[in-house]
Amino acid sequence: MTQTAADRFPTRHLPGVTVRELPDPPRSPWRIIGPGVIAAGVGLASGEFVLFPYIASQVGLVFLWAAAVGIVTQYFLNMEIERYTLATGETALTGFSRFWRHWGLVFAIMVYFANLWPGWSTSSATMVTYLFGGDATWIAVGMLLVIGATLTLAPVVYNALERVEFVKVALVVIFIVVAIAFAISADAWGELPRAATAPEFPAELGFALMLSALVFAGAGGGQNLCQSNWIRDKRYGMGAYVPRLVSPVTGQVEAAAGGGGYVFEPTEENLSRWRRWWKLANQEQLATFVLISFVTIVLMSLLAYSTVYGVSGLENSVSFLEVEGERLKEVVGGWFGTLFWVIGALSLFAAAMGIVDYTSRLAADVLKTSYLRRTSENKLYFGLVWGLVAIGCGILVAGFDQPLPLLVISACVGGLMMFFYSILLLALNRKVLPRQIRPRAYRVAALIWSVLLFGVFSALTVWQQGERLLDWLR
């Protein structure tokens, strides 16, 4: 008996998939622009505004090579996540759960631990105080409530998030153009070639800091997994058959076309459509996520080098942005320092919204798929959003500083997640998908590199942060 494409899918833990035709790709590539912009927009947070600029302020631009390595690695990782969803309409977490029912829950819990502390909203609120004064705690609480309301009231959640991240990226680009014209010095431009010709690994700043910058340039951790959810809501490939998340208040529930995921038979017509989809998806990631993330890191590092290189007493925290803003006021003018803080506050706020979305989106998908199949994913998502908002507000109102154990967990789980799902992606896409659409040799090599990179990073981070936690407990 001839084996169909659906027969390859494990069905021990989840229902089988339905065979359908692969939808036609759009004629214009502009119609699929969005998921990469969201990935870049959510990822443009402390790494681009604090971490790499801080490193540039300490040692110059010799570590920018790490941004290139990290972003390129994540590009290949993102595309393998997208490959599975393009071909099946299922998220990567659902695919993992076909091997073992609880894989999705493991990753969802890890993402929650990494994002439980409302760090991006507090950082954004702190930057608002640089502009207007006030109490950062209550400003952060207000931001969390706005995020919850926005994600709840948007008729289609993906569309609202896409608009917010488009605006954020546009504002950052405008700021960078102004910075090139007024703030980045000739010395900084002259130093830039050293980033390529004399790269260094400045271990004097701390091995964990260097590796964090290398691994989490662009995005990192659970955010990459959400590429599945975002491209599905953008109607990529077989994702067109899956209902999108909509508001329980203002949205119209979309009917599912069937149970489980979908797969297409590798006929010549479907493979022709697949090649076009795959080309468009790769172009979208390169032109948005890769380009935006790398250019932003480089130019924000140039800005920091131009203004605060060699300044003593700088900290790798949001206070670094206060010092840099004050310096920009001195070098360029008061208006530019103020603009820097405005863009930073808006950028970190948009990152906070994206983090609340993808944390809740991943968990809702897992719960719906593996445990609560009769429950609406929309209701699960919004319950999780407000649960995360409530926890964040409670932490802030109680006056807790970020506890060291949570810092340690956040530092460890991101790399561990990427290590594990790099392995699972390799197994999933090579075992389950039809032969004609499996990853080629060079993409397999990229996944193996990802496993090695994140494996080494995870081991070293767990070791170093474990010692730190033991010292705290004594």
C-alpha positions as CSV (number, residue, x, y, z in Angstrom):
1,M,0.0,0.0,0.0
2,T,1.4,3.4,-1.0
3,Q,2.3,5.7,2.0
4,T,0.7,9.1,2.0
5,A,2.3,12.3,3.3
6,A,0.0,12.0,6.4
7,D,1.2,8.5,7.3
8,R,4.6,9.8,8.4
9,F,3.1,11.8,11.3
10,P,3.2,10.2,14.8
11,T,-0.3,9.9,16.1
12,R,0.3,8.3,19.5
13,H,-0.2,11.6,21.4
14,L,-2.0,13.8,18.9
15,P,-4.6,13.3,16.2
16,G,-3.4,12.7,12.6
17,V,-3.2,15.3,10.0
18,T,-5.5,16.0,7.0
19,V,-4.2,16.0,3.4
20,R,-5.1,19.2,1.6
21,E,-3.8,21.2,-1.3
22,L,-1.1,23.8,-0.5
23,P,-2.6,27.3,-1.0
24,D,-1.3,29.5,-3.7
25,P,1.4,31.9,-2.6
26,P,0.8,35.6,-3.0
27,R,2.1,37.2,-6.2
28,S,3.6,40.2,-4.3
29,P,6.2,39.6,-1.6
30,W,4.8,42.6,0.3
31,R,1.8,40.7,1.3
32,I,3.8,38.4,3.5
33,I,5.9,41.0,5.2
34,G,5.2,41.0,8.9
35,P,6.4,38.1,11.0
36,G,10.1,39.0,10.5
37,V,9.3,42.6,11.5
38,I,7.5,41.4,14.6
39,A,10.5,39.2,15.5
40,A,12.9,42.1,15.0
41,G,10.6,44.5,16.8
42,V,10.2,42.3,19.9
43,G,13.9,41.4,19.8
44,L,14.9,45.1,19.6
45,A,15.1,45.5,23.4
46,S,17.8,45.5,26.0
47,G,20.3,43.8,23.7
48,E,20.2,46.5,21.1
49,F,19.7,49.4,23.4
50,V,21.9,48.3,26.4
51,L,24.0,45.2,26.0
52,F,25.9,45.7,22.7
53,P,26.1,49.5,23.2
54,Y,27.5,48.8,26.7
55,I,30.1,46.5,25.3
56,A,31.0,49.1,22.8
57,S,31.4,51.7,25.5
58,Q,33.9,49.4,27.3
59,V,36.0,47.8,24.6
60,G,35.0,49.4,21.3
61,L,33.4,47.7,18.3
62,V,35.5,44.5,18.3
63,F,32.7,42.3,19.4
64,L,30.2,43.1,16.7
65,W,31.1,39.9,15.0
66,A,29.1,38.1,17.7
67,A,25.9,39.9,16.5
68,A,26.4,38.6,13.0
69,V,27.0,35.1,14.2
70,G,24.1,35.1,16.6
71,I,21.6,36.6,14.1
72,V,22.7,34.3,11.2
73,T,22.3,31.3,13.5
74,Q,18.8,32.4,14.5
75,Y,17.9,33.0,10.8
76,F,18.5,29.3,10.1
77,L,16.7,28.3,13.3
78,N,13.7,30.5,12.4
79,M,13.4,29.1,9.0
80,E,13.3,25.5,10.2
81,I,10.6,26.5,12.6
82,E,8.8,28.2,9.7
83,R,9.4,25.1,7.4
84,Y,7.3,22.9,9.7
85,T,4.4,25.4,10.0
86,L,4.4,26.2,6.3
87,A,4.1,22.5,5.5
88,T,1.6,21.5,8.2
89,G,-0.2,24.5,9.7
90,E,0.9,23.2,13.1
91,T,3.3,25.1,15.3
92,A,6.7,23.6,16.0
93,L,5.7,23.0,19.6
94,T,2.8,20.8,18.3
95,G,5.3,18.9,16.2
96,F,7.5,18.3,19.2
97,S,4.5,17.1,21.1
98,R,3.9,14.4,18.5
99,F,7.1,12.8,19.7
100,W,6.3,13.2,23.4
101,R,3.1,14.7,24.7
102,H,4.7,17.0,27.2
103,W,7.4,18.6,25.2
104,G,5.2,21.6,24.5
105,L,4.4,22.1,28.2
106,V,8.1,21.9,29.1
107,F,8.9,24.7,26.7
108,A,5.9,26.8,27.8
109,I,6.9,26.5,31.5
110,M,10.5,27.5,30.6
111,V,9.3,30.5,28.7
112,Y,7.1,31.6,31.6
113,F,10.1,31.3,34.0
114,A,12.2,33.4,31.6
115,N,9.6,36.1,31.3
116,L,7.8,36.2,34.6
117,W,9.6,39.3,35.8
118,P,8.2,42.4,34.0
119,G,11.6,43.6,33.1
120,W,10.9,45.3,29.7
121,S,8.0,47.3,31.1
122,T,10.0,48.5,34.1
123,S,12.9,49.5,31.8
124,S,10.5,51.4,29.6
125,A,8.9,53.0,32.7
126,T,12.3,54.0,34.0
127,M,13.1,55.8,30.7
128,V,9.8,57.6,31.0
129,T,10.9,59.0,34.3
130,Y,14.0,60.4,32.6
131,L,11.6,62.4,30.5
132,F,8.8,63.4,32.9
133,G,9.8,62.2,36.3
134,G,7.3,60.2,38.3
135,D,7.2,56.7,39.9
136,A,8.6,54.0,37.6
137,T,6.6,51.3,39.5
138,W,3.2,52.8,38.8
139,I,4.1,53.8,35.3
140,A,5.1,50.1,34.7
141,V,1.8,48.9,36.2
142,G,-0.1,51.3,33.8
143,M,1.9,50.0,30.9
144,L,1.1,46.4,31.7
145,L,-2.6,47.2,31.9
146,V,-2.5,49.0,28.5
147,I,-0.8,45.9,27.1
148,G,-3.5,43.6,28.5
149,A,-6.2,45.8,27.1
150,T,-4.6,46.2,23.7
151,L,-4.2,42.4,23.2
152,T,-7.7,41.8,24.5
153,L,-9.6,44.4,22.4
154,A,-7.8,43.9,19.1
155,P,-10.3,42.0,16.8
156,V,-7.3,40.0,15.4
157,V,-4.4,39.9,17.8
158,Y,-1.7,39.3,15.2
159,N,-2.8,42.4,13.2
160,A,-2.6,44.7,16.3
161,L,0.8,43.3,17.2
162,E,2.1,43.7,13.7
163,R,1.0,47.4,13.6
164,V,2.7,48.1,16.9
165,E,6.0,46.5,15.9
166,F,5.9,48.2,12.4
167,V,5.5,51.6,14.2
168,K,8.3,50.7,16.6
169,V,10.7,49.7,13.8
170,A,9.9,52.8,11.8
171,L,10.6,55.0,14.8
172,V,13.9,53.3,15.4
173,V,14.9,53.6,11.8
174,I,14.1,57.3,11.8
175,F,16.1,57.8,15.0
176,I,19.1,55.9,13.4
177,V,19.0,58.2,10.4
178,V,19.0,61.3,12.6
179,A,21.9,59.7,14.6
180,I,23.9,59.1,11.5
181,A,23.5,62.8,10.5
182,F,24.1,64.4,13.9
183,A,25.6,62.1,16.5
184,I,27.9,59.3,15.2
185,S,31.4,60.6,15.1
186,A,34.1,60.2,12.4
187,D,36.2,58.3,15.0
188,A,33.4,55.7,15.4
189,W,33.1,55.2,11.6
190,G,36.9,54.9,11.4
191,E,36.8,52.2,14.2
192,L,34.1,50.1,12.5
193,P,36.5,48.2,10.1
194,R,38.2,46.8,13.1
195,A,35.1,44.9,13.9
196,A,35.7,42.8,10.8
197,T,39.5,42.8,10.6
198,A,40.4,42.5,14.3
199,P,37.6,40.7,16.1
200,E,38.1,40.0,19.8
201,F,36.4,38.1,22.6
202,P,36.7,40.5,25.6
203,A,36.4,38.0,28.4
204,E,37.4,40.7,30.9
205,L,33.7,41.8,30.8
206,G,32.6,38.4,32.0
207,F,32.1,35.2,30.0
208,A,28.4,35.0,30.7
209,L,27.9,38.5,29.4
210,M,29.8,37.8,26.2
211,L,28.0,34.6,25.5
212,S,24.6,36.2,26.2
213,A,25.3,38.8,23.6
214,L,26.4,36.2,21.1
215,V,23.5,33.9,21.6
216,F,20.6,36.4,22.1
217,A,21.5,38.9,19.4
218,G,18.2,39.6,17.6
219,A,15.8,37.4,19.5
220,G,16.6,34.2,21.5
221,G,14.9,31.8,23.9
222,G,11.2,31.2,23.4
223,Q,10.7,34.1,21.0
224,N,12.0,32.1,18.0
225,L,9.5,29.4,18.6
226,C,6.7,31.9,18.1
227,Q,7.6,32.3,14.5
228,S,5.3,29.4,13.9
229,N,2.3,31.2,15.5
230,W,3.0,34.5,13.8
231,I,3.4,33.1,10.3
232,R,0.3,30.9,10.8
233,D,-1.8,34.0,11.7
234,K,-0.3,35.7,8.6
235,R,-1.7,32.9,6.5
236,Y,1.6,31.4,5.3
237,G,1.2,28.1,3.5
238,M,-0.9,25.5,5.3
239,G,-1.5,27.9,8.1
240,A,-4.3,29.4,6.0
241,Y,-6.5,26.5,7.2
242,V,-6.0,27.2,10.9
243,P,-8.1,29.8,12.8
244,R,-6.4,32.9,14.1
245,L,-6.5,34.2,17.6
246,V,-9.3,36.8,17.9
247,S,-10.6,39.0,20.7
248,P,-13.4,37.5,22.8
249,V,-14.9,41.0,23.0
250,T,-14.5,42.6,19.5
251,G,-13.4,39.7,17.3
252,Q,-15.3,37.2,15.2
253,V,-14.3,33.6,15.9
254,E,-13.0,31.8,12.8
255,A,-14.2,28.3,12.1
256,A,-11.6,25.5,11.9
257,A,-11.5,23.7,8.6
258,G,-10.9,20.4,10.4
259,G,-9.1,18.7,13.3
260,G,-5.4,18.6,13.8
261,G,-2.9,19.9,11.3
262,Y,-2.7,19.6,7.5
263,V,-0.2,18.3,5.0
264,F,0.0,18.3,1.2
265,E,1.0,15.5,-1.1
266,P,4.3,16.3,-2.9
267,T,2.7,16.5,-6.4
268,E,4.5,18.7,-8.9
269,E,1.8,21.4,-8.6
270,N,2.1,21.5,-4.8
271,L,5.9,21.4,-4.9
272,S,5.9,24.3,-7.3
273,R,3.8,26.3,-4.9
274,W,6.1,25.2,-2.0
275,R,9.2,26.5,-3.7
276,R,7.6,29.9,-4.2
277,W,6.4,29.9,-0.5
278,W,9.8,28.9,0.7
279,K,11.6,31.5,-1.3
280,L,9.2,34.3,-0.1
281,A,9.5,33.2,3.5
282,N,13.3,33.2,3.3
283,Q,13.3,36.6,1.6
284,E,11.0,38.0,4.3
285,Q,13.2,36.9,7.2
286,L,16.4,38.2,5.5
287,A,15.0,41.5,4.6
288,T,13.3,42.1,8.0
289,F,14.6,40.1,11.0
290,V,18.2,39.7,9.9
291,L,18.7,43.2,8.3
292,I,16.8,45.2,10.9
293,S,18.4,43.4,13.9
294,F,22.0,43.6,12.6
295,V,21.9,47.2,11.4
296,T,20.3,48.4,14.6
297,I,22.9,46.7,16.8
298,V,25.8,48.1,14.7
299,L,24.4,51.7,14.6
300,M,23.4,51.8,18.3
301,S,26.9,50.5,19.2
302,L,28.4,53.2,17.0
303,L,26.3,55.8,18.8
304,A,27.4,54.5,22.2
305,Y,31.1,54.5,21.1
306,S,30.7,58.1,19.9
307,T,29.3,59.3,23.2
308,V,30.3,57.2,26.2
309,Y,33.4,55.2,25.2
310,G,35.8,55.3,28.0
311,V,33.4,56.8,30.5
312,S,34.0,55.1,33.9
313,G,31.3,53.7,36.2
314,L,28.8,52.7,33.5
315,E,26.5,49.8,34.4
316,N,25.0,47.1,32.1
317,S,21.4,48.1,33.0
318,V,18.8,50.7,32.0
319,S,20.8,53.3,33.9
320,F,23.3,53.1,31.1
321,L,20.7,54.7,28.9
322,E,20.3,57.7,31.3
323,V,24.1,58.4,31.1
324,E,24.1,58.0,27.3
325,G,21.1,60.3,27.0
326,E,22.7,63.0,29.1
327,R,25.9,62.7,27.0
328,L,23.9,63.0,23.8
329,K,22.3,66.3,25.1
330,E,25.8,67.6,25.7
331,V,27.3,66.5,22.3
332,V,24.3,67.1,20.0
333,G,21.7,69.1,21.9
334,G,18.9,68.7,24.4
335,W,16.4,67.7,21.7
336,F,18.5,64.7,20.7
337,G,18.9,63.2,24.2
338,T,15.2,63.6,24.7
339,L,14.5,61.9,21.4
340,F,16.8,59.0,22.4
341,W,14.8,58.4,25.6
342,V,11.5,58.7,23.8
343,I,12.5,56.1,21.2
344,G,14.0,53.9,23.9
345,A,10.8,54.0,26.1
346,L,8.5,53.3,23.1
347,S,10.8,50.5,21.9
348,L,11.0,48.7,25.3
349,F,7.2,49.1,25.7
350,A,6.6,47.5,22.3
351,A,9.0,44.7,23.3
352,A,7.0,44.1,26.5
353,M,3.8,43.8,24.5
354,G,5.4,41.3,22.2
355,I,6.8,39.3,25.1
356,V,3.4,39.1,26.8
357,D,1.9,38.0,23.5
358,Y,4.3,35.2,22.6
359,T,4.5,33.9,26.2
360,S,0.7,33.6,26.3
361,R,0.4,32.5,22.7
362,L,2.8,29.6,23.1
363,A,1.2,28.4,26.3
364,A,-2.3,28.6,24.9
365,D,-1.3,26.6,21.8
366,V,0.2,23.9,24.0
367,L,-2.8,23.7,26.4
368,K,-5.3,23.6,23.5
369,T,-3.4,21.0,21.5
370,S,-2.4,18.5,24.1
371,Y,-4.6,18.9,27.2
372,L,-7.8,21.0,26.7
373,R,-8.9,20.2,23.2
374,R,-12.5,21.2,23.8
375,T,-11.6,24.7,25.2
376,S,-11.4,27.8,23.0
377,E,-7.8,28.7,22.3
378,N,-8.9,32.4,22.3
379,K,-10.2,32.2,25.9
380,L,-7.0,30.3,27.0
381,Y,-4.8,33.0,25.4
382,F,-6.6,36.0,27.0
383,G,-6.7,34.3,30.4
384,L,-3.0,33.7,30.2
385,V,-2.4,37.3,29.0
386,W,-4.2,38.7,32.0
387,G,-2.6,36.2,34.3
388,L,0.8,37.4,33.2
389,V,-0.2,41.0,33.6
390,A,-1.7,40.4,37.1
391,I,1.5,38.6,38.2
392,G,3.7,41.4,36.9
393,C,1.5,44.1,38.5
394,G,1.6,42.1,41.8
395,I,5.3,41.9,41.8
396,L,5.7,45.6,41.1
397,V,3.1,46.8,43.7
398,A,4.6,44.5,46.3
399,G,7.9,46.3,45.8
400,F,10.1,43.3,45.1
401,D,13.4,43.8,43.4
402,Q,14.2,41.3,40.8
403,P,15.1,38.2,42.9
404,L,18.4,36.5,42.1
405,P,16.9,33.0,41.6
406,L,14.7,34.4,38.9
407,L,17.7,36.1,37.2
408,V,19.6,32.9,37.3
409,I,16.6,30.9,35.8
410,S,16.2,33.5,33.1
411,A,19.9,33.3,32.2
412,C,19.9,29.5,32.0
413,V,16.6,28.6,30.4
414,G,16.9,30.6,27.2
415,G,20.0,28.8,26.1
416,L,18.7,25.4,27.3
417,M,15.5,25.9,25.3
418,M,17.4,26.7,22.1
419,F,19.7,23.7,22.6
420,F,16.8,21.3,23.0
421,Y,14.6,22.7,20.2
422,S,17.5,22.8,17.8
423,I,17.8,19.0,18.3
424,L,14.0,18.5,18.1
425,L,13.7,20.6,14.9
426,L,16.4,18.5,13.2
427,A,14.5,15.3,14.1
428,L,11.1,16.7,13.2
429,N,11.8,18.2,9.8
430,R,13.9,15.2,8.7
431,K,11.6,12.5,10.0
432,V,8.1,13.8,9.5
433,L,8.1,16.0,6.4
434,P,8.0,14.6,2.8
435,R,11.5,14.0,1.4
436,Q,11.1,16.7,-1.2
437,I,10.7,19.5,1.4
438,R,13.2,18.4,4.0
439,P,16.1,20.7,4.9
440,R,19.1,20.4,2.7
441,A,22.6,19.5,3.9
442,Y,23.8,23.0,4.6
443,R,20.7,23.7,6.7
444,V,21.2,20.5,8.6
445,A,24.8,21.7,9.2
446,A,23.4,25.0,10.5
447,L,21.1,23.2,12.9
448,I,24.0,21.1,14.1
449,W,26.0,24.3,14.7
450,S,23.1,25.7,16.6
451,V,23.0,22.6,18.8
452,L,26.7,22.9,19.6
453,L,26.6,26.7,20.2
454,F,23.6,26.6,22.5
455,G,24.8,23.4,24.2
456,V,28.2,25.0,25.1
457,F,26.4,28.2,26.1
458,S,23.9,26.4,28.3
459,A,26.5,24.3,30.1
460,L,28.8,27.3,30.9
461,T,25.8,29.5,31.9
462,V,24.3,26.9,34.2
463,W,27.8,26.4,35.8
464,Q,28.5,30.1,36.3
465,Q,25.0,31.1,37.4
466,G,24.7,28.0,39.6
467,E,27.8,29.1,41.6
468,R,26.3,32.6,41.9
469,L,23.0,31.1,43.2
470,L,24.9,29.0,45.8
471,D,26.8,32.1,47.0
472,W,23.5,33.9,47.4
473,L,21.9,31.0,49.4
474,R,24.9,30.8,51.8
